[in-house]
């Protein structure tokens, strides 16, 4: 456990930041799951595209806050887009 005053403050801050990061990460994961579920259930193309737009937004927000790496974000978006194209074809 932290001993010095600054280490205690740092630990408290890391807990706050972790909670904030987890909200963005969970939002991103939920958006991705929603897209995959819609594709699996063969939903209307318009519905899938709307969910895809929401997922892109969530991924970009996580990337902007350095929760995920930019290449990881690009890979996730690319794979979702490919899945949506294959499903609509």
ChimeraX attribute file (.defattr): number of C-alpha atoms within 10 A of each C-alpha:
attribute: neighborCount
match mode: 1-to-1
recipient: residues
	/A:1	6
	/A:2	11
	/A:3	7
	/A:4	9
	/A:5	9
	/A:6	10
	/A:7	12
	/A:8	13
	/A:9	11
	/A:10	13
	/A:11	14
	/A:12	12
	/A:13	11
	/A:14	12
	/A:15	11
	/A:16	11
	/A:17	11
	/A:18	11
	/A:19	11
	/A:20	11
	/A:21	16
	/A:22	13
	/A:23	12
	/A:24	18
	/A:25	19
	/A:26	13
	/A:27	17
	/A:28	21
	/A:29	14
	/A:30	14
	/A:31	21
	/A:32	22
	/A:33	14
	/A:34	17
	/A:35	25
	/A:36	18
	/A:37	13
	/A:38	20
	/A:39	21
	/A:40	12
	/A:41	9
	/A:42	13
	/A:43	14
	/A:44	11
	/A:45	16
	/A:46	9
	/A:47	14
	/A:48	21
	/A:49	16
	/A:50	12
	/A:51	19
	/A:52	22
	/A:53	15
	/A:54	18
	/A:55	24
	/A:56	22
	/A:57	15
	/A:58	22
	/A:59	26
	/A:60	19
	/A:61	18
	/A:62	23
	/A:63	19
	/A:64	13
	/A:65	11
	/A:66	11
	/A:67	17
	/A:68	16
	/A:69	13
	/A:70	15
	/A:71	10
	/A:72	12
	/A:73	19
	/A:74	15
	/A:75	12
	/A:76	16
	/A:77	20
	/A:78	13
	/A:79	11
	/A:80	18
	/A:81	16
	/A:82	12
	/A:83	15
	/A:84	20
	/A:85	13
	/A:86	9
	/A:87	15
	/A:88	13
	/A:89	6
